[in-house]
Amino acid sequence: MIAVVAGVGMAAQSRINGELGHRLDDAVLAAVISFGSGLVLLVGAVLVSARMRAGLGRVRTALRTRALRPWHFLGGLAGATYVLGQSVTVVLIGVAMFTVGVVAGQTVSSLAVDRFGLGPAGARAITWPRVLGAALMVVAVGIGVGGAFLDAEVDRVWVLVLPMAAGVGMAVQQAFNGRVGEVAGSPFTAALVNFTAGTAALVVLWGVSLATSARSLPEELPTEPVLYLGGVVGVVFIAVASVLVAWTGVLLFGLASVTGQLLGSVVLDLVVPATEGAISPATLIGCGVALVAVVVATVGGRRGGGGSLEESAP
């Protein structure tokens, strides 16, 4: 349930960052502001939190002893891709369609991440309930986005490539952040590592975009405070994820959180739509199937639970 609520928050972040990118007419700058504001909050927190500072010391020790490897610190790159995708695509295809694109990539990727033990929960067998849950989530995505595919123009359909790529990276990000958080003993230390890498990547990308285009700095920034809350939501989500994946594994956490994203995105598209047009019945049915997928995957989400495909193979 905590993961579902966190997913609702991510749907809200999608709407916020998408609107900020639209207002600034610069999706990359919107992503920099979102990630950068989260980094500023975390830097301020580490200055007053002895636990976070101790966590950073443990992380440095783990890197020196090779308990953590350099690539475990690159989860923020996936987060940067996700936030950039929000800023670029939400105003074009809406929160719901963006979310189902992320779900498609994240679900398949989560199954592989758990199988190879990239997260702190270790390797988890590919059991039939987990495969069925993942398959049901993909079906939910297909149902939810099917009508949009039929009605959308070709250029809008191709926009889904970025959310799907971000979804693949999100599963890896959650696994790596979970490992960092476990070593640090502080989920906010893991979030600090994540936001440092993501912000650095986005600042470089923004600099390149300014240097290679006629784009200039915006003359003024939007004045609505809510448009600058994306970083806060991201900090909370990363911290929650770094704790929960050690208990649930990446697949189950991913299915629960994306269910929250689907539900939250439907509500947001109804209340404060980013695009014209009403939510289709297919999208609502897709959300219902997603909830069933989480329940089914939970049955096979425990260590040693269910029969693995390897055990049942002849």
C-alpha positions as CSV (number, residue, x, y, z in Angstrom):
1,M,0.0,0.0,0.0
2,I,2.9,2.4,0.7
3,A,4.2,1.7,-2.8
4,V,0.8,2.4,-4.3
5,V,0.7,5.7,-2.5
6,A,4.2,6.5,-3.7
7,G,3.1,5.7,-7.2
8,V,0.3,8.2,-7.0
9,G,2.8,10.8,-6.0
10,M,4.9,10.0,-9.1
11,A,1.8,10.6,-11.3
12,A,1.5,14.0,-9.7
13,Q,5.1,14.6,-10.4
14,S,4.6,13.8,-14.0
15,R,1.8,16.4,-14.3
16,I,3.9,19.0,-12.4
17,N,7.1,18.5,-14.5
18,G,5.1,18.3,-17.8
19,E,3.4,21.6,-17.1
20,L,6.6,23.2,-16.0
21,G,8.3,22.2,-19.2
22,H,5.4,23.6,-21.2
23,R,5.5,26.9,-19.3
24,L,9.2,27.3,-19.8
25,D,9.1,26.0,-23.4
26,D,12.2,24.0,-22.3
27,A,11.8,20.4,-21.2
28,V,15.4,20.0,-20.3
29,L,15.5,23.1,-18.1
30,A,12.3,21.8,-16.4
31,A,14.0,18.5,-15.6
32,V,17.1,20.4,-14.3
33,I,14.9,22.4,-12.0
34,S,13.0,19.3,-10.7
35,F,16.1,17.3,-10.0
36,G,18.1,20.2,-8.9
37,S,15.6,21.3,-6.3
38,G,15.6,17.8,-4.9
39,L,19.4,17.9,-4.7
40,V,19.3,21.2,-2.9
41,L,16.9,19.8,-0.3
42,L,19.1,16.7,0.3
43,V,22.3,18.8,0.6
44,G,20.6,20.9,3.2
45,A,19.5,17.7,5.0
46,V,22.9,16.2,5.0
47,L,24.3,19.3,6.7
48,V,22.0,18.8,9.7
49,S,21.6,15.0,9.7
50,A,24.4,13.0,11.4
51,R,22.7,9.8,10.2
52,M,23.1,10.9,6.5
53,R,26.7,11.9,7.0
54,A,27.4,8.6,8.7
55,G,25.7,6.9,5.7
56,L,28.0,8.7,3.3
57,G,31.0,7.4,5.2
58,R,29.7,3.9,5.0
59,V,29.1,4.3,1.3
60,R,32.7,5.5,0.7
61,T,33.9,2.5,2.7
62,A,31.8,0.1,0.7
63,L,33.1,1.6,-2.6
64,R,36.7,1.2,-1.4
65,T,36.1,-2.4,-0.3
66,R,34.1,-3.2,-3.5
67,A,31.0,-4.0,-1.6
68,L,29.5,-1.4,-3.9
69,R,30.7,-0.9,-7.4
70,P,30.8,2.4,-9.4
71,W,27.7,1.5,-11.5
72,H,25.6,1.3,-8.3
73,F,25.9,5.1,-8.2
74,L,24.4,5.6,-11.7
75,G,20.7,5.0,-10.8
76,G,20.2,8.8,-11.0
77,L,20.8,8.6,-14.8
78,A,17.6,6.5,-15.1
79,G,15.8,9.0,-12.9
80,A,17.0,11.9,-15.0
81,T,15.6,10.1,-18.1
82,Y,12.3,9.6,-16.3
83,V,12.0,13.3,-15.3
84,L,13.1,14.4,-18.8
85,G,10.4,12.1,-20.3
86,Q,7.8,13.8,-18.0
87,S,8.8,17.2,-19.2
88,V,8.9,16.3,-22.9
89,T,5.9,14.0,-23.3
90,V,3.2,14.6,-20.8
91,V,1.9,17.8,-22.5
92,L,1.8,15.8,-25.8
93,I,0.1,12.6,-24.7
94,G,-1.2,13.1,-21.2
95,V,-0.3,11.7,-17.8
96,A,-2.1,8.4,-18.3
97,M,-0.5,7.5,-21.6
98,F,2.9,8.5,-20.3
99,T,2.4,6.3,-17.3
100,V,1.4,3.2,-19.2
101,G,4.5,3.7,-21.4
102,V,6.6,3.6,-18.3
103,V,4.8,0.6,-17.0
104,A,5.5,-1.4,-20.1
105,G,9.2,-0.9,-19.8
106,Q,9.4,-1.2,-16.0
107,T,7.4,-4.4,-15.7
108,V,9.5,-6.5,-18.1
109,S,12.8,-4.9,-16.7
110,S,11.8,-5.6,-13.1
111,L,11.4,-9.3,-13.7
112,A,14.9,-9.5,-15.2
113,V,16.4,-7.3,-12.4
114,D,14.9,-9.6,-9.7
115,R,16.0,-12.8,-11.5
116,F,19.7,-11.6,-11.6
117,G,19.6,-10.3,-8.1
118,L,20.6,-6.7,-8.8
119,G,18.6,-5.4,-5.9
120,P,19.2,-5.8,-2.1
121,A,16.6,-8.5,-1.8
122,G,18.9,-10.8,-3.9
123,A,17.9,-13.1,-6.7
124,R,14.3,-14.1,-6.8
125,A,13.1,-17.1,-8.8
126,I,10.9,-16.5,-11.8
127,T,7.8,-18.2,-10.4
128,W,4.6,-18.6,-12.3
129,P,2.6,-16.1,-10.2
130,R,5.3,-13.5,-10.8
131,V,5.4,-14.1,-14.6
132,L,1.6,-14.1,-14.7
133,G,1.5,-10.8,-12.7
134,A,4.0,-9.2,-15.1
135,A,2.0,-10.5,-18.1
136,L,-1.2,-9.1,-16.6
137,M,0.4,-5.7,-16.1
138,V,1.5,-5.7,-19.8
139,V,-2.0,-6.6,-20.7
140,A,-3.3,-3.7,-18.6
141,V,-1.0,-1.4,-20.4
142,G,-2.2,-2.7,-23.8
143,I,-5.8,-2.2,-22.8
144,G,-5.2,1.2,-21.3
145,V,-3.3,2.6,-24.3
146,G,-4.9,0.6,-27.1
147,G,-7.5,3.2,-27.9
148,A,-4.9,6.0,-27.8
149,F,-2.8,4.0,-30.3
150,L,-5.7,3.7,-32.7
151,D,-6.7,7.4,-32.4
152,A,-3.3,9.1,-32.0
153,E,-1.2,10.4,-34.8
154,V,2.0,8.6,-35.7
155,D,4.2,11.2,-34.2
156,R,2.4,11.0,-30.9
157,V,2.7,7.2,-30.8
158,W,6.5,7.4,-31.2
159,V,6.7,9.8,-28.2
160,L,6.0,6.7,-26.1
161,V,9.5,5.4,-26.8
162,L,11.0,7.8,-24.2
163,P,8.6,6.8,-21.4
164,M,9.2,3.1,-22.2
165,A,13.0,3.5,-22.0
166,A,12.6,5.4,-18.8
167,G,10.6,2.6,-17.4
168,V,13.3,0.0,-18.2
169,G,15.8,2.3,-16.4
170,M,13.5,2.8,-13.4
171,A,13.7,-0.9,-12.4
172,V,17.5,-0.8,-12.5
173,Q,17.5,2.5,-10.6
174,Q,15.4,1.0,-7.8
175,A,17.7,-2.0,-7.5
176,F,20.9,0.1,-7.3
177,N,19.4,2.7,-5.0
178,G,18.2,-0.1,-2.7
179,R,21.7,-1.5,-2.5
180,V,23.2,2.0,-1.7
181,G,20.4,2.6,0.9
182,E,21.1,-0.8,2.6
183,V,24.8,-0.1,2.9
184,A,24.3,3.5,4.0
185,G,21.6,2.7,6.6
186,S,19.7,5.8,5.4
187,P,17.3,6.0,2.5
188,F,17.9,9.7,2.2
189,T,21.6,9.1,1.7
190,A,20.7,6.8,-1.2
191,A,18.4,9.6,-2.5
192,L,21.3,12.1,-2.3
193,V,23.6,9.8,-4.4
194,N,20.7,9.4,-6.9
195,F,20.0,13.1,-7.2
196,T,23.7,14.0,-7.5
197,A,24.2,11.8,-10.5
198,G,20.9,12.7,-12.2
199,T,21.3,16.5,-11.7
200,A,24.9,16.3,-13.1
201,A,23.7,14.5,-16.2
202,L,20.8,16.9,-16.8
203,V,22.9,20.0,-16.4
204,V,25.4,18.7,-19.0
205,L,22.5,17.9,-21.3
206,W,21.0,21.3,-20.8
207,G,24.3,23.0,-21.5
208,V,24.6,21.0,-24.7
209,S,21.1,21.9,-25.8
210,L,21.9,25.6,-25.2
211,A,25.2,25.4,-27.2
212,T,23.7,23.6,-30.2
213,S,20.4,25.4,-30.6
214,A,19.1,28.9,-30.8
215,R,17.3,28.4,-27.5
216,S,17.9,31.1,-24.8
217,L,17.2,31.4,-21.1
218,P,13.5,32.1,-20.3
219,E,12.8,35.7,-19.6
220,E,10.8,34.8,-16.5
221,L,9.9,31.8,-14.5
222,P,6.4,30.7,-13.6
223,T,5.2,32.0,-10.3
224,E,3.0,29.1,-9.2
225,P,4.8,27.4,-6.3
226,V,3.2,24.0,-7.0
227,L,5.2,23.8,-10.3
228,Y,8.4,23.5,-8.2
229,L,7.4,20.6,-6.1
230,G,8.5,17.9,-8.5
231,G,11.8,17.5,-6.7
232,V,10.2,17.1,-3.3
233,V,8.0,14.3,-4.6
234,G,11.0,12.6,-6.3
235,V,13.0,12.7,-3.0
236,V,10.3,11.0,-1.1
237,F,9.7,8.4,-3.8
238,I,13.4,7.5,-4.1
239,A,13.8,7.2,-0.3
240,V,10.7,5.0,0.0
241,A,11.8,2.8,-2.9
242,S,15.3,2.3,-1.5
243,V,13.7,0.9,1.7
244,L,10.9,-1.2,0.2
245,V,12.7,-3.0,-2.5
246,A,14.8,-4.8,0.1
247,W,11.5,-6.4,1.4
248,T,9.5,-6.8,-1.7
249,G,12.0,-7.2,-4.5
250,V,12.0,-4.8,-7.6
251,L,9.1,-6.5,-9.5
252,L,6.5,-6.4,-6.7
253,F,7.5,-2.8,-5.7
254,G,7.3,-1.8,-9.4
255,L,3.9,-3.4,-9.9
256,A,2.5,-1.7,-6.8
257,S,4.0,1.7,-7.5
258,V,2.9,1.7,-11.2
259,T,-0.6,0.8,-10.1
260,G,-0.6,3.9,-8.0
261,Q,0.7,5.8,-11.0
262,L,-2.1,4.5,-13.2
263,L,-4.7,5.4,-10.7
264,G,-3.3,8.8,-9.9
265,S,-2.8,9.6,-13.6
266,V,-6.4,8.8,-14.4
267,V,-7.6,11.1,-11.6
268,L,-5.3,13.9,-12.7
269,D,-6.3,13.6,-16.3
270,L,-9.9,13.9,-15.2
271,V,-9.4,16.7,-12.8
272,V,-6.6,18.8,-14.4
273,P,-6.2,17.3,-17.9
274,A,-2.9,18.0,-19.8
275,T,-4.5,17.2,-23.1
276,E,-8.0,17.5,-24.6
277,G,-10.4,14.5,-24.5
278,A,-11.9,12.4,-21.7
279,I,-10.5,9.3,-20.1
280,S,-11.6,6.3,-22.1
281,P,-13.3,3.2,-20.5
282,A,-10.3,1.2,-21.8
283,T,-7.9,3.2,-19.6
284,L,-10.2,2.5,-16.5
285,I,-10.3,-1.2,-17.4
286,G,-6.5,-1.2,-17.7
287,C,-6.2,0.2,-14.2
288,G,-8.4,-2.6,-12.9
289,V,-6.3,-5.3,-14.6
290,A,-3.2,-3.6,-13.1
291,L,-4.6,-4.1,-9.6
292,V,-5.2,-7.8,-10.3
293,A,-1.6,-8.1,-11.5
294,V,-0.3,-6.8,-8.2
295,V,-2.3,-9.3,-6.2
296,V,-1.3,-12.2,-8.4
297,A,2.4,-11.2,-8.3
298,T,2.3,-10.9,-4.5
299,V,1.4,-14.6,-4.3
300,G,4.8,-15.5,-5.9
301,G,6.7,-12.5,-4.5
302,R,8.0,-14.2,-1.3
303,R,11.4,-15.9,-1.1
304,G,10.8,-19.6,-1.7
305,G,7.2,-19.1,-2.5
306,G,5.5,-20.7,-5.5
307,G,7.1,-23.0,-8.0
308,S,9.9,-21.5,-10.1
309,L,10.0,-22.0,-13.8
310,E,13.4,-23.5,-13.4
311,E,12.1,-26.1,-11.0
312,S,9.1,-27.0,-13.1
313,A,11.1,-27.3,-16.3
314,P,11.8,-30.9,-17.5
